[in-house]
Amino acid sequence: MTTVLLRGGTVLTMDDHHTVVPDGDVLIDGDKIAAVGQQGQRLDVPEGTQVVDASGGIVMPGMIDTHRHMWQTAMRAYGADWTLTQYFVWYYLEHGKTFRPEDIHAGNLTSAWESLEAGITTTVDWSHGLQSVEHAEAAVDALTAVPGRFVLAYGNIQAGPWEWTADPSVRTFLERLRDDGRLGLQLAFDVTGDPAFPERAAFEVARELGLGVTTHAGVWGATNDNGIKLMHENGFMTPQNIYVHAATLTTDSYQRIAATGGSISVSTESEQSAGQGYPPTWQVRRHDIPVSLSQDTSVWWSGDLFSAMRSTLGADRAREHLEAHMKGATVTHSHLRAEHVVDWATRGGARALGRDDLGSLEPGKTADVILIKNDASPVSFPLINPYGQVAFQAQRGDVHTVIVDGRMVKHEHQLVDCDLPAVRREVEATVDYLRSALGEEAWKSGMNPELPKGEVLDNPYQYTDYKSDSTREARGTIFGES
C-alpha cells in the first residue's frame, strides 16, 4: 500500500458543511483518504510517503461527469456547427451505424484519457452506439485499459430498447458485467411518450438486474412530459434514475422527478447550443431536485467540467437577468453561485450514481482527488475565492495531479503511463476509415452544414458618403486636412 500527501493547498472538502481549509494537508493511504489536516497543521506521514507540494493550489474531490457519449470522441469537433436535428440525422439515421467495434474502442480510449487529464475521475459512458455485443466488449476493453472510474450506460440507437434488452447475447453480457467499483453499469435509453409504453420491457430488465436507467428527458422535439408520466404511472421512476437535459418539462414532470428521488444531469454547453431547451437549472432549483453536470459529446463541445461549470453559471444568470429586465426590474443578487456548480461537479455526480464514498474529501472515503495548480500561469494567483477560481478561472491545463483509487494517474501536468502516440494512431485509423466509408463529399457536407441566409434590417440612419464636400470640410477643420 502506498501513501501520498498533498501538502499545504487550499482544500475544498465538499463535505456537508463545504469546509474550506487554507494551507491544509490531505493524506492518502492506499485507496482511502486517511486524514485532512486543519489550517497550518502538518500531518505526520509514514516513511516513504510521496509528498506533493500543493501550496498555491486547490485540492478537491475528483470531478464526476454523468453523461458523455464517449464513443463519439474520435469525431472531435466535427459537429461544431450542428443543430440537434443534424446530430440526429448524422448519428441516428445515417452514419452512426458505420461505426465498427474498433471505432467504439478508439473513441472510448481517447475520451477516457481526456477525462482524467481534465480532472474527471468518474465518467458515465452514455454508450448508445452499441449495435452488437462486440461493440459493447470493445467499449469495456477501452474503459478498463485506462486507470479511471467509469460507468458503462449500455444503449443502442439502432434498435428499440425493448428489442436489444431482449437479445439473449446482450442479457448475458449485462449479467456478466458486475459493478466492481471501478466499472459500473446502467441502461441508457429514451422514452418517446408512445401511449403503448414499449419501453416497459427495458425497464423490467433494469429492475430485474438492479440497474439504474439514464434517459434523455425533456428534449425539444424528441422526449416530453408524456414519457415522464408513463414512467411514473408504471412505477419505473426511482432514485437511481438520471434524467439528462430535462430542459422542456412542465412543473408536473419536475414534481414527479423530485417526489421519486431522481436527479438531473445538466449539459449546459449542449442545451444552449444544440436546442434541447434552455438549460433547466433555474427550474430545477425551484423543485429542489439534485443536479449533476455533464459534457454530452466532444463531437461538438469541450470535454471538461470547467467549461460545464462556467457555462451553467452564465446561462442561469443570463436568464435571471433577462426575466428581470422584461419586468423592468434589476437582479441585485445572483441565486446560482460558483460554490453550487463546484458541488454539482463533485458531490452532485456522486449522489446521482449512489456513490457515497465519492465526491468529498473526508477520512475513510475513496481517494479520488485532484490538485489544481499551475505555477507557470499568472492566472493561478492571487488565490482569493477558491470556488470562483475553480468555476471561472481554471482550465484543464491547470490540473496538476489526479489520483484515482489512491493511484496517481496524472502528475505535474502529465498523464502517467499513457501511450498517447498509440491512442493517436488508433483514433487516426478510425477517422481515416469513417472518412473513406462516407466519401469525401458526404464527409465535408456533414462537417459544414448549409448556412441559412440571414436578414439584414434596413437602417434609417444612413449617412452620406464620408468623402462628400460637407464631410471633407468637417474633417479638414478637425484634423487639419486639406
N, C-alpha and C positions, 0 to 999 in steps of 0.2 A: 504494500500500500504506500502511495506517495503522498506527501503533504506539500501544499502550496500556500504561501502567504502573500496576499495583496496588501501592501503596506502604505499607510498614510494618504489614502484617497478620500474624496468626499463620497460617502456610502449612502446610496438611496436604497434603503432596506425594502421598501414597498410592503412593509408589514401592515398590520391592521391600523396602526397609527401613522403610517407613512413616515416613520422615523428617519431623519437625515442625520448622519454622523460625519461632521467635518473631521478631517485628519484621523480617519478610522482605519482599523485593520480588519481584514476578513481572512480567516484561517480555514483552509480546506484540507480535510483528512480523508483520503480515499475518494469515495464518490459522494461524501456528505460535507455540508458546512459545519465545521466544528465550533467556531466561535466568531462573534462580531464584536470587536473592541469598541469601547467608548472613546470619545474625543481625546486624542493625545495618549491614550492607553496603548502601550506597546505589548502585544501578546507574546508570551513565551512560546517558542516553537521548537519542535524536535530537531535534533541534529540531522542534517541532510535535506532540510526543507528548502524548496525552491522559493526564493523571495523575489517578488516583482514590485518594483518601485512604482506605486500608484499616485505619488504626490503630484498635485496639479491636475489630476484626472478624476473621473467619476466611475465608481464601482457600482454596478447594478445587476439585477437578475437578467439572465438571457431573455431576449425578446421571443415572442411566440406569434407566428403567422397562421391564422386559422383557415386560410382559403387561398391556395395558389395552384394554378394549372401548370405543374412543373414540366409536364411532357411537351409543352409548347415553347420552352425556353430556347430550343435550337433555332427558333424563328425570331429571336430577339429583335425588337424594334420594327419588324416587318410591317406590322399593322398600325404604325404610329398615327396614321390619318384615317383610320377606320371609324365607322359608327358601329353600334351593336348589330344592326342589320347586316352590314358587310362581314362582321365576325361570324355571325350565324351562317351566312351563305358559304363562306370560305371553309369553315371547320365542320359544320354540321351537314351541309348539303353537298359540298363539292370535294374538298381536298383533304379533310380530316381523315377520311378512310384510306388515304395514300400512305399514312404512317405505318412503318413496319415495327416489329418489336425492337429492333436495334435503334430505331429513331426515338422510340419512347425512352430507351435506356440513355441515349445521348442527352436528351432534354432533361431527364431527371438527374443525371450525374452533374451536369452543368449547374442546374438550379440548386441542387443540394449544397455544392461548394459555395455558390453565390450567397445562399442564405447564411452559412456560417461566417463567411467573410464580412457580412454586414451585421454580425452580432445577433442573428436569429438562431437560437439554439433548438427550437422546435418548429417544424413546418408541417402543415396539413397539405398533403399532395392530393388536391381535388382532381383525381385521375380519371376523367371521363373519356379518355382515348383508348380504353382497354377493350378492343374489339374481340380479343380472344384471351384465353388463359396464358398463352405465350407472351402476349403483350404485358399481362399482369406480372408474370415472372420476371420479365425484363425490367419493369418498373421497380420491383422489390430488389432485384440484384443491384441496381444502381443505388438505391437508398441505403442498403446495408453495406455498400462499399465505402460509404462516407461516414465519418465519426460524429454525425449529428443525431438529433432525435426527430423522428418523422412519424406521421400518421398517414397510412395509405387509405384514402377515401375512394373505394372502388366504384367505378362508373363506366358507362358505355353509351355514348350519344348516338351510336348507330343502331340501337335497338331499344325497345321499351323496357323499363326496369322490371316489369312483370315477366319479360322474356328472358333477360340474361340472368336474373336471380333464380330462374327455374332450370337453368342449364346445369346438369349434374357435374360437369367439369369445373364450373365456377363455384358451385356449392362445395365441392371437395377442396378447392383452393382456399375458400373462406374458412372452412373448418380447420384446415391445416395451419393457417397463418394466425397464430395466437400472439396476443399482446405481451411483449417481453420487457416493456418499459422504455425500450429504445425505438421499437417499431410498433405503432398501434394500428387499429383497423376501424374503419367506418364504412357505411354505404353512402354513395353520393348519387342522388337522382332528384329530379324536379317533379312537381305535382301540377299538372296543367289546369286542373279545375273541371275536368270532364266529370259530369254527374255520375257516371258509372264507376268512378274511382278505381280505374285499373291498377293504380299504384298500390292498392291494398296488399297484393301478393308480395311485393317487395318489402313493405313494412312488416309483414308477418315473418318473413325470413330474418329481417333485422332483429325483431323481438325474440325469435327462437334462438338466434346466435348471440343475443345480448349485445348487439352493436348499436351505436348511435347512428343517426341519419343526419347528413348535412345536405341542405337543399337551397337552391336559388329561389327565394321567395320575394314577392313584391317587385318583379322586374317588368317594366313597362312593355306591354305587348306580348309577354310570354307567360308569366305566372301572376296570380292575383289573389284576392280575398277568398274566392271560391275554393282554391286549393287549401288555404288555411282552415276554412270552415269544414271541409271534408276530413282533413287530418284530425281536427278537434272532435268532431261528432263521432268519428270512428275510433277514438281512443288512442291515436298514434302521436299525440304531442306529449313529449316527455322532457325532463331536464337535460337529457343527452342531446336533444336536437339543436342544431345550429342553423339559423336562418340567415342565409347570405344575402346581402344587399338590403332586403326588406324596405325598399325605398318608396313604394307606391301603395302601401297598405292603408286601410282605414283604421279608425280608433278601435273598432270591434276586433280586428285582427291583432293589433298590438296588445289589446287586453287579453286575448286568448293566449298569446305567447307569454305575457307576464304571469298569467294565472297558472300556467303549466311549467314554469321554471326554465324555459328555453333561453337561449342567448342569441344575439345578433352579431354577425360578422360584417363590419362596415369596411368597404373597399372604396374609399373616397375618390382616389385618383380615377378609378374605373367609373364610378357612378356619375361623377361630374363631367366625364369626357365621353363615355360611350352612350349614355342615355338610359340607364336602368331607372333613373328617377333621381330626385335631389337627395344627396347623402342624408340619411334619416336621423342623425344624432339629435337634432332639435326636437324630433318627435319622440325618440326613444327615451330621452331624459324625462319627458312628461309621464312616462309609464313605468319608470324605474326598472327597465329591462337591462340585464347585464350585457356589456359590449366588449367585443374583441376587435382587433384590427387585422386587415389582410391586404395583400397587394394584387391579387387576382391573376395576372399573367404578364410576363415580360415580353410577350409579343407586342404589347403596347407600352407598358409603363415601367417605372423603376422597380427594382427587386429588393427594396429595403423599407423598413418601417419608420425610418426617419422621415422619408417622404410622406408616408401614410399619416404620421402624427401631424406634420406641418400642413398638409392639405386638408386634414379633418378640422383642425382649428380654423383654417381660413374659410372653409365652406360654411361651418356652423356660424361663425361670427359674421360672415358676409350676409347670410340670410337674416340674422338677428338685426343687423343694421338696416337692411333693405325693408324689412317689415316695419321697423320703427319709423323710417323715413316716409313710408307710404301713409302713415298715420300722422305725419307732421311732428313726430317725436324724435328724441335722441337717446341712444343707448349710452349710459354712463358707466355701466359695469358689465363686463362680459361674463356670461354664465359658464361657458366652457373654458377651462384653464389648462395650462401646459401640464400641470400635475395630473389632471384627469386622463389625458391621452397617453402619458407615460404609464399610468396604471393600466389602461386598456391594452397597451402593447406588451405588458408583462403579466400581471395578475389576471387581467381580463381573459387572456388566452388560456391561462391555467384553469380558470373557473369553467370556461367553455368546454375544455377537454376533461374535466373532472380530475385534474391533477393537483391535488392539494399540496403535493411535495415540491411543486414548481412555482415560479412567479414572484418569490420574495427571498430575501437573504436573512434566514433565521437558523439558529443551530438545529441540526437534525434534518434540515431539508436537503434535497438533492442539489448537488453542486453544479448548477448551470449558471455561470457567472460571466459577465463581460466587464472589461475596462475600456472606457473611452478616454483616450489621452493622445495628444499629438503635440509634442514639444517643438516640432518644426513649423507649427502653424500659429500665426498671430491671432487666429480666431479662438484658440484654446484658452486665452486669458483676457481679462480677469474672469475668474470663475465666481460669479456673484449669486446667480439664481440657477441652481443645478437643473431644475425641471425645465426652465426656459432654455438652458444650454442644450439639453438633450433634444427638446422638441423643435427648436428653431435654428440652432447654430451647428449642431453636429452633423457629420456626414459619415458614410460608410468607411471612408478613408481614415477617419479618426478612431476607428475601432482598433485598439492596440492589442488586446488579449481577449480570447474567447475560450471558455472552459465548459465542456460538456461531460457530465458524469464524473467530474474530477479530472478529466483528461484535457490537456491543453491542445486545442486544435488550431489556434491562431495565436501568434506571439510576435511582438514588435512589428506589427502591421503585416506579417507574412503568414499565410496558411502553412500549417505543419503537415508534412508527409502527403502533400498534394502534388501529383504529377500533372501539372497544368498543361504541359505540351501534349500529353496523351489525351486529356479531356478535349483540348482544342482540335486535335486530329479527328476525334470521334464526331464532334459537332460539325466540323467542316465536311466530313463524309456524308452526314445526313443532309446538310444544306445542298451539297452537290447532287445527291440523289433526288431530293424533292424538286430542285430546280429543273433537273432533267425530266422528271416524271410529269411535271406541269407543262413544260415547254416554255420557251423564253417569253412569248407573248403573254401567256397567262400569268407567268411569274411577275412580269413588270406591271401588268394591269392590276393584279391583286395588291401589289405594294403601293400603287399610285392610282387610287380611285379617282373617277372624274370629279373635277372641281365644279360645283354648281355656280351658275352665274349670279353675281350679286347686283343689287340695285343701288345706284348712286343717286342720292336725292338732289333735287335742284337746290341751288344755293342762291337766295335772293340778294346776298351781299357780295356780288361780283364786282370787282373794281376794274378800272381802266388799265390798259397796258402801262406798266411802270415806266415805259420809255416815252410815254406821251409828254407833250410840252409842259403841262402843268406839273406833272410828277418830276420831270427832269429839272424844272426850275426849283421845285422844293428841295430836291436832293442837292442841287448846287448850293443853295442857301445854307443847308445844314452841314454838308461835307466839303464845301469849297470846291465842288466840281465845276468844270467849265463845259 
